[in-house]
Amino acid sequence: EWTYLRRCHAAGIPVPYRAGQHLPVTTTYLPGVWRVLSPALPPNDFGQLEFHVRILENSDISQLLALPKPGDYWLFGTPRGELQVSGERDVLMIAHGTGLAPLRAILFDMLTWEDRPRVHLFVAAGYPGELYDLMGLWNLAVVSSWLSVVPVVEHTEDAWWVGATEDSRAPRGLHLQETGQVGELVSSYGAWADREVLVAGDPEGVHATVAALIAGGTPVEHIQAEAWEPA
């Protein structure tokens, strides 16, 4: 059993990174233990950070990272990752699970751009209840005519152990939920040869999606993919 949590932190000073990058993270109560987390917001002058953390059953480390308390100290390593949007072509984004976080940071950063490309965002999960930020994405799409959001699930009904919330329920006005493997589904629409393609999330999902895109004719040089292990 597992669940997703979003947690906001205020560092008090600006944290230098680029929207789409990830940060190695450790804390004083996890000495020598590092996890890789992607900020779900672009950098700002107030040092506000939002992380999306998947809590796994029987994982003390994920529990501690997802449930910080006031006064805890977190240490961030050097930002890593190359995910970015040039603005020269329209964009296809595919998020697996918490791979949504870096793509979401890029989308919020794009709100400040004067000229924005069109963005198609496919948000993939095994079950509907795992689409943990669907309502937030809908709110973003409502005010962003350049953005369309398509939820994709492998199973149409939640398993008993999926912790669905109000944030994971598709509101009216959002694109209809699709069912299937997201890479195969996206590839069935065409080669996306005119797009910049960003794929992020767990290694298994990202590798399968990239393979499906390439098999469907998407030029490999147009694909930016990022997958990281939990440890």
GROMACS elastic network, one bead per residue, 0.5 to 0.9 nm:
[ bonds ]
;  ai    aj funct       b0    kb
    1    55     6  0.86164   500
    1    56     6  0.65147   500
    1    57     6  0.52399   500
    1    58     6  0.88074   500
    1   161     6  0.60269   500
    1   162     6  0.74263   500
    1   163     6  0.87924   500
    2    54     6  0.70118   500
    2    55     6  0.52997   500
    2    57     6  0.54771   500
    2   161     6  0.78945   500
    2   162     6  0.74404   500
    2   163     6  0.77165   500
    3    53     6  0.85305   500
    3    54     6  0.58918   500
    3    55     6  0.52690   500
    3    56     6  0.69476   500
    3    57     6  0.85845   500
    3   130     6  0.79155   500
    3   132     6  0.89328   500
    3   162     6  0.73324   500
    3   163     6  0.60596   500
    3   164     6  0.86160   500
    4    52     6  0.70015   500
    4    53     6  0.57823   500
    4    55     6  0.59569   500
    4    56     6  0.88561   500
    4    66     6  0.88002   500
    4    97     6  0.89405   500
    4    98     6  0.82140   500
    4   130     6  0.76266   500
    4   132     6  0.67012   500
    4   163     6  0.83442   500
    5    51     6  0.83020   500
    5    52     6  0.58595   500
    5    53     6  0.53383   500
    5    54     6  0.63809   500
    5    55     6  0.73083   500
    5    66     6  0.65465   500
    5    67     6  0.86815   500
    5   132     6  0.81928   500
    6    50     6  0.67833   500
    6    51     6  0.57445   500
    6    53     6  0.62620   500
    6    54     6  0.88093   500
    6    66     6  0.76533   500
    6   132     6  0.89696   500
    7    49     6  0.81892   500
    7    50     6  0.55088   500
    7    51     6  0.54090   500
    7    52     6  0.65294   500
    7    53     6  0.76994   500
    7    66     6  0.67362   500
    7    67     6  0.78349   500
    7    68     6  0.83792   500
    8    48     6  0.69715   500
    8    49     6  0.54706   500
    8    51     6  0.64648   500
    9    47     6  0.79749   500
    9    48     6  0.56836   500
    9    49     6  0.50237   500
    9    50     6  0.62468   500
    9    51     6  0.82759   500
   10    13     6  0.80457   500
   10    46     6  0.71064   500
   10    47     6  0.53847   500
   10    49     6  0.61353   500
   10    50     6  0.88158   500
   11    14     6  0.71868   500
   11    15     6  0.74045   500
   11    46     6  0.73855   500
   11    48     6  0.62661   500
   11    49     6  0.75199   500
   11    74     6  0.88432   500
   12    15     6  0.88838   500
   12    45     6  0.86623   500
   12    46     6  0.58144   500
   12    47     6  0.52705   500
   12    48     6  0.75607   500
   13    44     6  0.89594   500
   13    45     6  0.68445   500
   13    46     6  0.57575   500
   13    48     6  0.84839   500
   14    43     6  0.71162   500
   14    44     6  0.61483   500
   14    46     6  0.57050   500
   14    48     6  0.78378   500
   15    43     6  0.65989   500
   15    44     6  0.76636   500
   15    45     6  0.81444   500
   15    46     6  0.85790   500
   15    47     6  0.55628   500
   15    48     6  0.83060   500
   15    49     6  0.84901   500
   15    76     6  0.88447   500
   16    43     6  0.68264   500
   16    44     6  0.88109   500
   16    47     6  0.89054   500
   16    78     6  0.88316   500
   16    79     6  0.77290   500
   17    20     6  0.85120   500
   17    21     6  0.65935   500
   17    22     6  0.80570   500
   17    23     6  0.82753   500
   17    42     6  0.81138   500
   17    43     6  0.64322   500
   17    78     6  0.83760   500
   17    79     6  0.57142   500
   17    80     6  0.82735   500
   18    21     6  0.56672   500
   18    22     6  0.86637   500
   18    42     6  0.68728   500
   18    43     6  0.67870   500
   18    79     6  0.79282   500
   18    80     6  0.89860   500
   18    81     6  0.89431   500
   18    82     6  0.89749   500
   18    84     6  0.85206   500
   18   105     6  0.89692   500
   18   106     6  0.87195   500
   19    22     6  0.86034   500
   19    38     6  0.89744   500
   19    39     6  0.76564   500
   19    40     6  0.81025   500
   19    41     6  0.70368   500
   19    43     6  0.67310   500
   19    83     6  0.81774   500
   19    84     6  0.74697   500
   19   102     6  0.66819   500
   19   103     6  0.81232   500
   19   104     6  0.86493   500
   19   105     6  0.52648   500
   19   106     6  0.51519   500
   19   107     6  0.87112   500
   19   108     6  0.86253   500
   19   109     6  0.67953   500
   20    38     6  0.73294   500
   20    39     6  0.76661   500
   20    40     6  0.81243   500
   20    41     6  0.87964   500
   20    42     6  0.78446   500
   20    81     6  0.72335   500
   20    82     6  0.73108   500
   20    83     6  0.52399   500
   20    84     6  0.61183   500
   20   101     6  0.79714   500
   20   103     6  0.60443   500
   20   104     6  0.80520   500
   20   105     6  0.60089   500
   20   106     6  0.56553   500
   21    38     6  0.62869   500
   21    39     6  0.74634   500
   21    79     6  0.62279   500
   21    80     6  0.55232   500
   21    82     6  0.65291   500
   21    83     6  0.65040   500
   21    84     6  0.84029   500
   21   102     6  0.64186   500
   21   105     6  0.88744   500
   22    36     6  0.65399   500
   22    37     6  0.55313   500
   22    39     6  0.64871   500
   22    78     6  0.88204   500
   22    79     6  0.57240   500
   22    80     6  0.54458   500
   22    81     6  0.61698   500
   22   102     6  0.73264   500
   23    35     6  0.83035   500
   23    36     6  0.56425   500
   23    37     6  0.54567   500
   23    38     6  0.60184   500
   23    39     6  0.76577   500
   23    76     6  0.61805   500
   23    77     6  0.59281   500
   23    78     6  0.64686   500
   23    80     6  0.63330   500
   23    81     6  0.87702   500
   24    34     6  0.62029   500
   24    35     6  0.56553   500
   24    37     6  0.64058   500
   24    38     6  0.86959   500
   24    75     6  0.82659   500
   24    76     6  0.56781   500
   24    78     6  0.69974   500
   24    79     6  0.72704   500
   24    80     6  0.82178   500
   25    33     6  0.83758   500
   25    34     6  0.53638   500
   25    35     6  0.52517   500
   25    36     6  0.59796   500
   25    37     6  0.67730   500
   25    74     6  0.68988   500
   25    75     6  0.57963   500
   25    77     6  0.63304   500
   26    29     6  0.83928   500
   26    30     6  0.64198   500
   26    31     6  0.72096   500
   26    32     6  0.74568   500
   26    33     6  0.60266   500
   26    35     6  0.65526   500
   26    36     6  0.89082   500
   26    65     6  0.85728   500
   26    73     6  0.87547   500
   26    74     6  0.58348   500
   26    75     6  0.53113   500
   26    76     6  0.67148   500
   26    77     6  0.84019   500
   27    30     6  0.52463   500
   27    31     6  0.66163   500
   27    32     6  0.86771   500
   27    33     6  0.79629   500
   27    34     6  0.81683   500
   27    65     6  0.82587   500
   27    72     6  0.75671   500
   27    73     6  0.57925   500
   27    75     6  0.58127   500
   27    76     6  0.87462   500
   28    31     6  0.57974   500
   28    72     6  0.74867   500
   28    73     6  0.59682   500
   28    74     6  0.67317   500
   28    75     6  0.79511   500
   29    64     6  0.86032   500
   29    72     6  0.83455   500
   29    73     6  0.84374   500
   30    33     6  0.54514   500
   30    34     6  0.79495   500
   30    61     6  0.77621   500
   30    64     6  0.85661   500
   31    34     6  0.83380   500
   33    61     6  0.85601   500
   33   231     6  0.82314   500
   34   231     6  0.67513   500
   35    65     6  0.89058   500
   35   229     6  0.87371   500
   35   230     6  0.63271   500
   35   231     6  0.54040   500
   36   228     6  0.74602   500
   36   229     6  0.79428   500
   36   230     6  0.67672   500
   36   231     6  0.71760   500
   37    51     6  0.65827   500
   37    52     6  0.76085   500
   37    53     6  0.77782   500
   37   101     6  0.86595   500
   37   230     6  0.88338   500
   38    41     6  0.88334   500
   38    50     6  0.83805   500
   38    51     6  0.62749   500
   38    52     6  0.75592   500
   38    98     6  0.85588   500
   38    99     6  0.81309   500
   38   101     6  0.58970   500
   38   102     6  0.55722   500
   38   105     6  0.86988   500
   39    42     6  0.71672   500
   39    43     6  0.83998   500
   39    49     6  0.60167   500
   39    50     6  0.54268   500
   39    51     6  0.51383   500
   39    52     6  0.77246   500
   39   101     6  0.61779   500
   39   102     6  0.62241   500
   39   104     6  0.87723   500
   39   105     6  0.67604   500
   40    49     6  0.73821   500
   40    50     6  0.53520   500
   40    51     6  0.58037   500
   40    52     6  0.71116   500
   40   100     6  0.77141   500
   40   102     6  0.54686   500
   40   103     6  0.74806   500
   40   104     6  0.55514   500
   40   106     6  0.82545   500
   40   108     6  0.86801   500
   41    44     6  0.84237   500
   41    48     6  0.80896   500
   41    49     6  0.64774   500
   41    50     6  0.61134   500
   41    51     6  0.83490   500
   41   101     6  0.77277   500
   41   102     6  0.77834   500
   41   104     6  0.68228   500
   41   106     6  0.76578   500
   41   107     6  0.87367   500
   41   108     6  0.66382   500
   41   109     6  0.77183   500
   42    49     6  0.82626   500
   42   102     6  0.87511   500
   42   104     6  0.86187   500
   42   106     6  0.67622   500
   42   107     6  0.87508   500
   42   108     6  0.66649   500
   42   109     6  0.56789   500
   43    46     6  0.85097   500
   43    47     6  0.70407   500
   43    48     6  0.74971   500
   43    49     6  0.76864   500
   43   105     6  0.86047   500
   43   109     6  0.86060   500
   44    47     6  0.57677   500
   44    48     6  0.66005   500
   44    49     6  0.85883   500
   45    48     6  0.79278   500
   50   101     6  0.85563   500
   51    66     6  0.85962   500
   51   101     6  0.71494   500
   52    66     6  0.82653   500
   52    98     6  0.59773   500
   52    99     6  0.87926   500
   52   100     6  0.84165   500
   52   101     6  0.63674   500
   53    62     6  0.73293   500
   53    63     6  0.89655   500
   53    65     6  0.76519   500
   53    66     6  0.58965   500
   53    98     6  0.70135   500
   54    62     6  0.70393   500
   54    63     6  0.88106   500
   54    66     6  0.78397   500
   54    97     6  0.85102   500
   54    98     6  0.71980   500
   55    58     6  0.89410   500
   55    59     6  0.72506   500
   55    60     6  0.89529   500
   55    61     6  0.87407   500
   55    62     6  0.52084   500
   55    63     6  0.59238   500
   55    65     6  0.88079   500
   55    66     6  0.70571   500
   56    59     6  0.54422   500
   56    60     6  0.85123   500
   56    62     6  0.65449   500
   56    63     6  0.76874   500
   57    60     6  0.84043   500
   57    62     6  0.88463   500
   57    63     6  0.87109   500
   58    62     6  0.89544   500
   58    63     6  0.86594   500
   59    62     6  0.55753   500
   59    63     6  0.63565   500
   59    64     6  0.87685   500
   60    63     6  0.50770   500
   60    64     6  0.61140   500
   60    65     6  0.86571   500
   61    64     6  0.52048   500
   61    65     6  0.62303   500
   61    66     6  0.85473   500
   62    65     6  0.51616   500
   62    66     6  0.59714   500
   62    67     6  0.84842   500
   63    66     6  0.52095   500
   63    67     6  0.60477   500
   63    68     6  0.87886   500
   64    67     6  0.53216   500
   64    68     6  0.63505   500
   65    68     6  0.60857   500
   68    71     6  0.86549   500
   68    72     6  0.66072   500
   69    72     6  0.57677   500
   70    73     6  0.88187   500
   76    79     6  0.81664   500
   77    80     6  0.87891   500
   81    84     6  0.89739   500
   81   226     6  0.76175   500
   82   224     6  0.79708   500
   82   225     6  0.89584   500
   82   226     6  0.83080   500
   83   102     6  0.79523   500
   83   103     6  0.82954   500
   83   106     6  0.87422   500
   83   198     6  0.69728   500
   83   199     6  0.87467   500
   83   200     6  0.87707   500
   83   224     6  0.63828   500
   83   225     6  0.75383   500
   83   226     6  0.74251   500
   84   103     6  0.87401   500
   84   106     6  0.72275   500
   84   198     6  0.79793   500
   84   224     6  0.82942   500
   85    88     6  0.81380   500
   85    89     6  0.85836   500
   85    91     6  0.76339   500
   85   106     6  0.76723   500
   85   110     6  0.89650   500
   85   196     6  0.73215   500
   85   197     6  0.89129   500
   85   198     6  0.84252   500
   86    89     6  0.73852   500
   86   196     6  0.82981   500
   87    90     6  0.72031   500
   87    91     6  0.83408   500
   87   115     6  0.79235   500
   87   116     6  0.65319   500
   87   117     6  0.58628   500
   87   196     6  0.89242   500
   88   117     6  0.74631   500
   88   196     6  0.86128   500
   89   117     6  0.63692   500
   89   118     6  0.81986   500
   89   194     6  0.68605   500
   89   195     6  0.57336   500
   89   196     6  0.62406   500
   90   116     6  0.85345   500
   90   119     6  0.61173   500
   90   120     6  0.84422   500
   90   194     6  0.71208   500
   90   195     6  0.50538   500
   90   196     6  0.63147   500
   90   197     6  0.88885   500
   91   117     6  0.67892   500
   91   118     6  0.61502   500
   91   120     6  0.63556   500
   91   121     6  0.83571   500
   91   194     6  0.84944   500
   91   197     6  0.59121   500
   91   198     6  0.77262   500
   92   118     6  0.85457   500
   92   119     6  0.58305   500
   92   121     6  0.61108   500
   92   122     6  0.79652   500
   92   192     6  0.78150   500
   92   195     6  0.61414   500
   92   196     6  0.60695   500
   92   198     6  0.63160   500
   92   199     6  0.84667   500
   93   103     6  0.72260   500
   93   119     6  0.72001   500
   93   120     6  0.61098   500
   93   122     6  0.61802   500
   93   123     6  0.83193   500
   93   196     6  0.82961   500
   93   197     6  0.58306   500
   93   199     6  0.59379   500
   93   200     6  0.82935   500
   94    99     6  0.83929   500
   94   100     6  0.80084   500
   94   103     6  0.83850   500
   94   120     6  0.84139   500
   94   121     6  0.58497   500
   94   123     6  0.59914   500
   94   124     6  0.72744   500
   94   182     6  0.80018   500
   94   183     6  0.83848   500
   94   186     6  0.89355   500
   94   197     6  0.79068   500
   94   198     6  0.62958   500
   94   200     6  0.66163   500
   94   201     6  0.86964   500
   94   206     6  0.86895   500
   94   209     6  0.84491   500
   95    98     6  0.74290   500
   95    99     6  0.50458   500
   95   101     6  0.83891   500
   95   103     6  0.73296   500
   95   121     6  0.76020   500
   95   122     6  0.63098   500
   95   124     6  0.58808   500
   95   125     6  0.86211   500
   95   198     6  0.83566   500
   95   199     6  0.60019   500
   95   200     6  0.52888   500
   95   201     6  0.60679   500
   95   206     6  0.84410   500
   96    99     6  0.51034   500
   96   100     6  0.65600   500
   96   122     6  0.87945   500
   96   123     6  0.64564   500
   96   124     6  0.50303   500
   96   125     6  0.63013   500
   96   182     6  0.88804   500
   96   199     6  0.78683   500
   96   200     6  0.61622   500
   96   202     6  0.64264   500
   96   205     6  0.64356   500
   96   206     6  0.70879   500
   97   100     6  0.62449   500
   97   101     6  0.87387   500
   97   123     6  0.77018   500
   97   124     6  0.65502   500
   97   125     6  0.59767   500
   97   126     6  0.88036   500
   97   130     6  0.74305   500
   97   131     6  0.75184   500
   97   132     6  0.84535   500
   97   200     6  0.85653   500
   97   201     6  0.59839   500
   97   202     6  0.72451   500
   98   101     6  0.57362   500
   98   102     6  0.85029   500
   98   132     6  0.89543   500
   98   200     6  0.82760   500
   98   201     6  0.60531   500
   98   202     6  0.79753   500
   99   102     6  0.64355   500
   99   103     6  0.71765   500
   99   104     6  0.89367   500
   99   199     6  0.78906   500
   99   202     6  0.70127   500
   99   226     6  0.83953   500
   99   227     6  0.79214   500
  100   103     6  0.53058   500
  100   104     6  0.58489   500
  100   105     6  0.86001   500
  100   123     6  0.72578   500
  100   133     6  0.87502   500
  100   200     6  0.69947   500
  100   201     6  0.71828   500
  101   104     6  0.51145   500
  101   105     6  0.62918   500
  101   106     6  0.88199   500
  101   200     6  0.87485   500
  101   201     6  0.89276   500
  102   105     6  0.50639   500
  102   106     6  0.64081   500
  102   107     6  0.87727   500
  102   200     6  0.77170   500
  103   106     6  0.50939   500
  103   107     6  0.62797   500
  103   108     6  0.87678   500
  103   121     6  0.87877   500
  103   198     6  0.79329   500
  103   199     6  0.85053   500
  103   200     6  0.76293   500
  104   108     6  0.62356   500
  104   109     6  0.85090   500
  104   137     6  0.84693   500
  105   108     6  0.52375   500
  105   109     6  0.61436   500
  105   110     6  0.86365   500
  106   110     6  0.61565   500
  106   111     6  0.88883   500
  107   110     6  0.50268   500
  107   111     6  0.66885   500
  107   119     6  0.87412   500
  107   140     6  0.88342   500
  107   147     6  0.87278   500
  108   111     6  0.52716   500
  108   112     6  0.76151   500
  108   140     6  0.85335   500
  109   112     6  0.58399   500
  109   113     6  0.74055   500
  110   113     6  0.50954   500
  110   114     6  0.84944   500
  110   115     6  0.87232   500
  110   116     6  0.67503   500
  111   114     6  0.82072   500
  111   116     6  0.80978   500
  111   144     6  0.80834   500
  113   116     6  0.61848   500
  116   119     6  0.86444   500
  116   146     6  0.71743   500
  117   146     6  0.68045   500
  117   147     6  0.87992   500
  118   145     6  0.83833   500
  118   147     6  0.60851   500
  118   148     6  0.82565   500
  119   146     6  0.61142   500
  119   148     6  0.64018   500
  119   149     6  0.85171   500
  120   146     6  0.84966   500
  120   147     6  0.61030   500
  120   148     6  0.50618   500
  120   149     6  0.61858   500
  120   150     6  0.77050   500
  121   147     6  0.74259   500
  121   148     6  0.61295   500
  121   150     6  0.61954   500
  121   151     6  0.84104   500
  122   148     6  0.85170   500
  122   149     6  0.59565   500
  122   151     6  0.57925   500
  122   152     6  0.67173   500
  122   182     6  0.76435   500
  122   186     6  0.82187   500
  123   131     6  0.73734   500
  123   134     6  0.84767   500
  123   149     6  0.73409   500
  123   150     6  0.62291   500
  123   152     6  0.59033   500
  123   153     6  0.84061   500
  123   182     6  0.83108   500
  124   127     6  0.88008   500
  124   130     6  0.86721   500
  124   131     6  0.74256   500
  124   150     6  0.86292   500
  124   151     6  0.61252   500
  124   153     6  0.57915   500
  124   154     6  0.82013   500
  124   181     6  0.81849   500
  124   182     6  0.62465   500
  125   128     6  0.69032   500
  125   129     6  0.84154   500
  125   130     6  0.58085   500
  125   131     6  0.62401   500
  125   151     6  0.80855   500
  125   152     6  0.64201   500
  125   154     6  0.67640   500
  125   155     6  0.86933   500
  125   182     6  0.86732   500
  126   129     6  0.85910   500
  126   130     6  0.68821   500
  126   131     6  0.87497   500
  126   152     6  0.82867   500
  126   153     6  0.51422   500
  126   155     6  0.60432   500
  126   156     6  0.88090   500
  126   158     6  0.86897   500
  126   181     6  0.89343   500
  127   130     6  0.54872   500
  127   131     6  0.74821   500
  127   152     6  0.87502   500
  127   153     6  0.54531   500
  127   154     6  0.62991   500
  127   155     6  0.53107   500
  127   156     6  0.66292   500
  127   157     6  0.65288   500
  127   158     6  0.53114   500
  127   159     6  0.73716   500
  127   162     6  0.75825   500
  128   131     6  0.56663   500
  128   132     6  0.85752   500
  128   151     6  0.83932   500
  128   152     6  0.81773   500
  128   153     6  0.61128   500
  128   154     6  0.85691   500
  128   155     6  0.74582   500
  128   156     6  0.67621   500
  128   157     6  0.67442   500
  128   158     6  0.61024   500
  128   162     6  0.86898   500
  128   164     6  0.75730   500
  128   168     6  0.69944   500
  128   169     6  0.74617   500
  128   170     6  0.85762   500
  128   177     6  0.87651   500
  129   132     6  0.66429   500
  129   157     6  0.85431   500
  129   158     6  0.61943   500
  129   159     6  0.87952   500
  129   162     6  0.60305   500
  129   163     6  0.62281   500
  129   165     6  0.68281   500
  129   167     6  0.88766   500
  129   168     6  0.54942   500
  129   169     6  0.71294   500
  130   133     6  0.86486   500
  130   153     6  0.87543   500
  130   158     6  0.85878   500
  130   162     6  0.70401   500
  130   163     6  0.75018   500
  130   164     6  0.66519   500
  130   165     6  0.88897   500
  130   168     6  0.67352   500
  131   134     6  0.56754   500
  131   151     6  0.75698   500
  131   152     6  0.88092   500
  131   153     6  0.85415   500
  131   164     6  0.81942   500
  131   167     6  0.79231   500
  131   169     6  0.76967   500
  131   170     6  0.87310   500
  132   135     6  0.81741   500
  132   136     6  0.89413   500
  132   164     6  0.75265   500
  132   165     6  0.72451   500
  132   166     6  0.85893   500
  132   167     6  0.58218   500
  132   169     6  0.82580   500
  133   136     6  0.52901   500
  133   137     6  0.62875   500
  133   138     6  0.87113   500
  133   167     6  0.54657   500
  133   168     6  0.57431   500
  133   169     6  0.87715   500
  134   137     6  0.51096   500
  134   138     6  0.61742   500
  134   139     6  0.87023   500
  134   149     6  0.88753   500
  134   151     6  0.78432   500
  134   166     6  0.89386   500
  134   167     6  0.58044   500
  134   168     6  0.50495   500
  134   169     6  0.65850   500
  134   170     6  0.62335   500
  134   171     6  0.81535   500
  135   138     6  0.50059   500
  135   139     6  0.62644   500
  135   140     6  0.86722   500
  135   166     6  0.76757   500
  135   168     6  0.63728   500
  135   169     6  0.68258   500
  135   170     6  0.66176   500
  135   171     6  0.66907   500
  136   139     6  0.51017   500
  136   140     6  0.62920   500
  136   141     6  0.86820   500
  136   167     6  0.70330   500
  136   168     6  0.89695   500
  137   141     6  0.61063   500
  137   142     6  0.85787   500
  137   149     6  0.71531   500
  138   141     6  0.50292   500
  138   142     6  0.61254   500
  138   143     6  0.89611   500
  138   148     6  0.88318   500
  138   149     6  0.73204   500
  138   170     6  0.81480   500
  138   171     6  0.73645   500
  138   173     6  0.80976   500
  138   174     6  0.62620   500
  139   142     6  0.51723   500
  139   143     6  0.68961   500
  139   144     6  0.88496   500
  140   143     6  0.56348   500
  140   144     6  0.62275   500
  140   147     6  0.81484   500
  141   145     6  0.67522   500
  141   146     6  0.79656   500
  141   147     6  0.55186   500
  141   148     6  0.62106   500
  141   149     6  0.70084   500
  141   174     6  0.83752   500
  142   145     6  0.71082   500
  142   147     6  0.85252   500
  142   173     6  0.86885   500
  142   174     6  0.88302   500
  143   147     6  0.88014   500
  144   147     6  0.55081   500
  144   148     6  0.83292   500
  145   148     6  0.77234   500
  148   174     6  0.83698   500
  148   175     6  0.76889   500
  149   174     6  0.70852   500
  149   175     6  0.64802   500
  150   174     6  0.75599   500
  150   175     6  0.54730   500
  150   176     6  0.69782   500
  150   177     6  0.64801   500
  150   178     6  0.73582   500
  151   170     6  0.83514   500
  151   174     6  0.87932   500
  151   175     6  0.74761   500
  151   176     6  0.74144   500
  151   177     6  0.50646   500
  151   178     6  0.62543   500
  151   179     6  0.85632   500
  152   177     6  0.58098   500
  152   179     6  0.54938   500
  152   180     6  0.68113   500
  152   181     6  0.77328   500
  152   182     6  0.62607   500
  152   185     6  0.86552   500
  153   156     6  0.66194   500
  153   177     6  0.74831   500
  153   178     6  0.64086   500
  153   180     6  0.60752   500
  153   181     6  0.74089   500
  153   182     6  0.77208   500
  154   178     6  0.85385   500
  154   179     6  0.54079   500
  154   181     6  0.60704   500
  154   182     6  0.82030   500
  155   158     6  0.71617   500
  155   159     6  0.87205   500
  155   179     6  0.67478   500
  155   180     6  0.76283   500
  156   177     6  0.89228   500
  156   178     6  0.87733   500
  156   179     6  0.67723   500
  158   161     6  0.78741   500
  158   162     6  0.60630   500
  158   163     6  0.86730   500
  158   164     6  0.79745   500
  159   162     6  0.55898   500
  160   163     6  0.82055   500
  164   167     6  0.80199   500
  164   168     6  0.60890   500
  164   169     6  0.76454   500
  165   168     6  0.53240   500
  165   169     6  0.68661   500
  166   169     6  0.54182   500
  166   170     6  0.86775   500
  167   170     6  0.80555   500
  170   173     6  0.86604   500
  170   174     6  0.68053   500
  170   175     6  0.87511   500
  170   176     6  0.83745   500
  170   177     6  0.79255   500
  171   174     6  0.61291   500
  172   175     6  0.84899   500
  172   176     6  0.89675   500
  173   176     6  0.84423   500
  174   177     6  0.83977   500
  175   178     6  0.87522   500
  178   182     6  0.86793   500
  178   185     6  0.83699   500
  179   182     6  0.80538   500
  179   185     6  0.82475   500
  180   183     6  0.86639   500
  180   184     6  0.75564   500
  180   185     6  0.64685   500
  181   184     6  0.55537   500
  181   185     6  0.61125   500
  181   186     6  0.86812   500
  181   208     6  0.88564   500
  181   209     6  0.81279   500
  182   186     6  0.59742   500
  182   187     6  0.83883   500
  182   205     6  0.87880   500
  182   209     6  0.67507   500
  182   212     6  0.89846   500
  183   186     6  0.52887   500
  183   187     6  0.60609   500
  183   188     6  0.85794   500
  183   205     6  0.85914   500
  183   206     6  0.86256   500
  183   208     6  0.67995   500
  183   210     6  0.69927   500
  183   211     6  0.78743   500
  183   212     6  0.52899   500
  183   213     6  0.62207   500
  184   187     6  0.51107   500
  184   188     6  0.61672   500
  184   208     6  0.88170   500
  184   209     6  0.71693   500
  184   212     6  0.56503   500
  184   213     6  0.74089   500
  184   216     6  0.82651   500
  185   188     6  0.52106   500
  185   189     6  0.71189   500
  185   212     6  0.89534   500
  186   189     6  0.55846   500
  186   190     6  0.74546   500
  186   191     6  0.87449   500
  186   192     6  0.88425   500
  186   209     6  0.87690   500
  186   212     6  0.85578   500
  186   213     6  0.75565   500
  186   216     6  0.89919   500
  187   190     6  0.54635   500
  187   191     6  0.62832   500
  187   192     6  0.79496   500
  187   209     6  0.89288   500
  187   212     6  0.65480   500
  187   213     6  0.54844   500
  187   214     6  0.85302   500
  187   215     6  0.81424   500
  187   216     6  0.52853   500
  187   217     6  0.80059   500
  187   218     6  0.81169   500
  188   191     6  0.81345   500
  188   216     6  0.73754   500
  189   192     6  0.80575   500
  190   193     6  0.82621   500
  190   216     6  0.69544   500
  190   217     6  0.76260   500
  190   218     6  0.81743   500
  191   194     6  0.83131   500
  191   213     6  0.72471   500
  191   214     6  0.82355   500
  191   215     6  0.89428   500
  191   216     6  0.56453   500
  191   219     6  0.79327   500
  192   195     6  0.55221   500
  192   196     6  0.83097   500
  192   197     6  0.81473   500
  192   213     6  0.85172   500
  192   216     6  0.88966   500
  192   217     6  0.77838   500
  192   218     6  0.56659   500
  192   219     6  0.82934   500
  193   196     6  0.82047   500
  193   217     6  0.74005   500
  193   218     6  0.52637   500
  193   219     6  0.61630   500
  193   222     6  0.76106   500
  194   218     6  0.87779   500
  194   222     6  0.85336   500
  195   218     6  0.87953   500
  195   222     6  0.70563   500
  195   223     6  0.88116   500
  196   222     6  0.53972   500
  196   223     6  0.65151   500
  196   224     6  0.78828   500
  197   218     6  0.88078   500
  197   222     6  0.59440   500
  197   224     6  0.59824   500
  197   225     6  0.81461   500
  198   222     6  0.86014   500
  198   223     6  0.60284   500
  198   225     6  0.58538   500
  198   226     6  0.81046   500
  199   206     6  0.63669   500
  199   209     6  0.78415   500
  199   210     6  0.75659   500
  199   223     6  0.75678   500
  199   224     6  0.62780   500
  199   226     6  0.63085   500
  199   227     6  0.82950   500
  200   203     6  0.85196   500
  200   205     6  0.86350   500
  200   206     6  0.62113   500
  200   224     6  0.84894   500
  200   225     6  0.58610   500
  200   227     6  0.57730   500
  200   228     6  0.87646   500
  201   204     6  0.85307   500
  201   205     6  0.68876   500
  201   206     6  0.60150   500
  201   225     6  0.87178   500
  201   226     6  0.67570   500
  201   227     6  0.52072   500
  201   228     6  0.72139   500
  202   205     6  0.55936   500
  202   206     6  0.60685   500
  202   207     6  0.85440   500
  202   226     6  0.84841   500
  202   227     6  0.53573   500
  202   228     6  0.63538   500
  202   229     6  0.70641   500
  202   230     6  0.85591   500
  203   206     6  0.51819   500
  203   207     6  0.59141   500
  203   208     6  0.84370   500
  203   226     6  0.80731   500
  203   228     6  0.63154   500
  203   229     6  0.70148   500
  204   207     6  0.54508   500
  204   208     6  0.62456   500
  204   209     6  0.86652   500
  204   227     6  0.84395   500
  205   208     6  0.52704   500
  205   209     6  0.61400   500
  205   210     6  0.86428   500
  205   227     6  0.86651   500
  206   209     6  0.51465   500
  206   210     6  0.60967   500
  206   211     6  0.85465   500
  206   225     6  0.70496   500
  206   226     6  0.73653   500
  206   227     6  0.63931   500
  207   210     6  0.52276   500
  207   211     6  0.61429   500
  207   212     6  0.86228   500
  207   225     6  0.83468   500
  207   227     6  0.81957   500
  208   211     6  0.52115   500
  208   212     6  0.62229   500
  208   213     6  0.87020   500
  209   212     6  0.50997   500
  209   213     6  0.61652   500
  209   214     6  0.86705   500
  210   213     6  0.50916   500
  210   214     6  0.62050   500
  210   215     6  0.85421   500
  210   220     6  0.84776   500
  210   223     6  0.77392   500
  210   225     6  0.74857   500
  211   214     6  0.52640   500
  211   215     6  0.61074   500
  211   216     6  0.85353   500
  212   215     6  0.50683   500
  212   216     6  0.60679   500
  212   217     6  0.87921   500
  212   218     6  0.88931   500
  213   217     6  0.64699   500
  213   218     6  0.54064   500
  213   219     6  0.82973   500
  213   220     6  0.83614   500
  213   223     6  0.87968   500
  214   217     6  0.52089   500
  214   219     6  0.64086   500
  214   220     6  0.61564   500
  214   223     6  0.88880   500
  215   218     6  0.73705   500
  217   220     6  0.85704   500
  218   221     6  0.86018   500
  218   222     6  0.73513   500
  218   223     6  0.79086   500
  219   222     6  0.54856   500
  219   223     6  0.71621   500
  220   223     6  0.53937   500
  220   224     6  0.85363   500
  221   224     6  0.79805   500
  228   231     6  0.83398   500
